[in-house]
Amino acid sequence: MNFGKQTNLPSTNMFPNLNHYLVLAEKIFFILGAVIYFIFSLVVVKQTTTMSKNVQDKFNAILIIFSYLHLAFSLLLVIITITIL
């Protein structure tokens, strides 16, 4: 048994910078996802304001407030994602 002894096997570290590239791809993926989510929240605000113009209801103001809150939180998500990553 060769416990603790060094053998003459070839190095298995063929891609020494692979971890760096994977972390970079992960950062790009999450930042891109946050930006796409922000664009989605812009669409939600646009649809909510358009709907409130065409459909008269007593909850229109509440829906518009929630859509703008959603937009603010998605912008905060983009900022936090860029800051942390």
Helices and strands as residue ranges (DSSP letters): H 18-54, H 60-84
